[in-house]
Amino acid sequence: MLIKTEKDIISLIQSDEWMMGIIKTAESLNLPDWWVCAGFVRTKIWDVLHGFDERTSLPDVDVVYFDPSNTSETVEKELEGKLRNQHPDIPWSVKNQARMHLINNLPPYTSSIDAISKFPETVTALGVKLNRMNQVILTSPSGIDDVINLIVNPTPYFFETEERMQVYQERVKKKNWESVWDKVRVNHITSENIRMCL
């Protein structure tokens, strides 16, 4: 199946009962500026582009939100517990992006979308949620070209410094996505390449 546009991605997700169940469960928390993001979206796209009959399992399902009024990690764990009560078979991960800049040693984020734009890889910088009309909407701060063309690149933010690029390099080696999706091509940028580009 060909995937060419954001509408194609949205249609894929809307026709996936399992994914819609997860999105609706996340919505039930009524979190500010919430999204289900990263591998949840990317994995679906890559599975379809590879013609897989079975869904690739996810190490976690990332739910992000933005609430500067309460940045306690305890709250995130309580939210994960609420999600597990509804769907105990899902590996939920809930993170308030109003505090995650501290974990990632970055300047404060201004919103969940701002945080997603600063994920290491373009193919990970994706999120979905429901709008007020109960329709799926997609955020893709780095665009969708890389994910639909099966190419892994650093986001513009991670390309800005050699230190961030090293984080990107370590992540893509650890993830080893090519071993699961053999059509995926990862841009393995060397330290020498980084210095030349900066």
N, C-alpha and C positions, 0 to 999 in steps of 0.2 A: 504493500500500500504506500502511496505517495503522501507525504506531508509537506505542504508548501507554505501554509499561512498559519497565523495565530488561530483563525477560525477552525482550521483543520485540527489543531491541537485541542481546542475547546470541545469540538464535536466528539473527538476520541474519548475525552474524559466524561462528557455527558452521557455517552453511550455505555460507559463502564459502571455497572451497578455497584461493584465493590468500592471503586474510587469515590463515587458519589456518596456512598454510605459514610466513608471516612470524612469527606468534606462536611457533610451535614452534622456529623458527630462533633467535629471541631467547632462548627458554627454554634452549636448548642451551648458553648461556654460563654457566649456573648462577650468575647474579648475585644478590646480596642485595637484597630488596625491589624487584624489577624490574617494569616495566610497559611496554607499547607504548601510546603515548598521543597526545593532541592531535588533529591533523588526520587521523591514521590512522583514528580512530573517527568523528570528526565528518563527514568526507567521505563515508564509507559511508552514514551516516544521511541526509545531505542528498541524495546521489545517488538513494537509494531514494525519498525523499519527492518528488523531482522527476521520478521515472519515467525516469531516464536508463538507456539500454541499455548504454552504455559507461562504464567507471570513469573518474572524473576523476583525472588524474595528480597525484601528490603531489610537492612540492618536496623533501620528506625524510620518512623514517619514523623517528619519535622513539622511542628506547628509553632509558628512565631507570632508574636504580637508586640505592641509597643505601649508601655504604660510607665511613664516616668514617676508616677505617684507612689508606686510600690515595686521596688526592684529586689525584693527578697527572693532568694532562690527557693526558700520554703514554699512560697506561693506557687512556683512552677511545679514543684513536686506534688502539691495538692491538686493542681489542675491535671497533671498526668494521671493521678489516682482516679479523678472523676472520669477521665476518658477510658481508663482501663475498666472501670465498673461497667461502662456501656459496651466496650469491645475489648475484652481481656486478651484476645489473640493478636492484637496489634501492638508492635513495639513503639509506643508513643514517646516522643521527646518534645517537651514544651519549653520554649526559651523566650524570655522577655528581652527584646532587642534594645530596650532602654538601658540594660546593664551589660550586654554582651561585648560592647566595645572595650570594657575593662579586661575581660577574659582574653580578647584578641589583641590587646595592647594597641588600640586604635583610638582616634578622636571620637567623641560621642556621635552616635547616629541620630538622625533627625526624625526617622520614621522606619517602619519595617521595610518599605521598599528601598530606602537608602541603605539599610543593612544588607538586604539581598543583593544590591548592586555591588557590595563590597565582599561578597563571597569570592573565594579564590578562582573558580572556573566559570566561564561564560555558560557552560552547559548545566551548571548547578544554580545559577542565578535566575531561577524561575519560581513563580508561586501562583497558586490558584485559590479562589474562594468564591462564595456566592454573593451576588449583589442583592439589592432590596427586591428585585423581581424574581429572586430565586434562580438566577442564571449564573453559570460559571463565568468568571472573568479571570484573565491571565495577566500577570505582570512579568515582563522580561526586560529588565533594565539594560541588558547587554544585547538584546535582540534574540532572534531564534535561529539565525543562519547557521551558527556553529552546531547547535543541538540537532537540527534536522539534516545537516550535512555530515553528522557523525565525526566532528572535529572538536577536540578539546584544546582550548586556549585559555590563558589567564584573562581575568577581567581587566579592563583598563586600570582600575585602582591597584590591582596586584602587580601590574606591569610597571608601576611608577618607581619602585625601589628594588634594589638587589635583594634586600632582606625578605621582602614579601614574595619575590620570585622564587627564593629558595624554599619558602613555605609551600608555594604552589608545586614546585618540583617534588618535594617530599610527599605531598598529598597524592599526586597522580601516580607516583611509584607505588605507594601503599595501596591505593584503590585498585590498581591493575585492571581497569575496566576492559582492556582489550582481551583479557582471558575469558570474559563473559560474553562480550559483544565483539566478534572478530572483525567487523567492518569499521569499528571505531579507530580513529587515528589520533594519538595524543601528541601535541606539540611539546616535545621534551627540549626545553630551552636550557642551554649550558650557561655557566657563569660567564664565560667569555662572550657569548651572544648577548647576555643581559647587559654587560658593560658597554658593548657596542651600540645597543639600542637606547640606553639611558642618556 
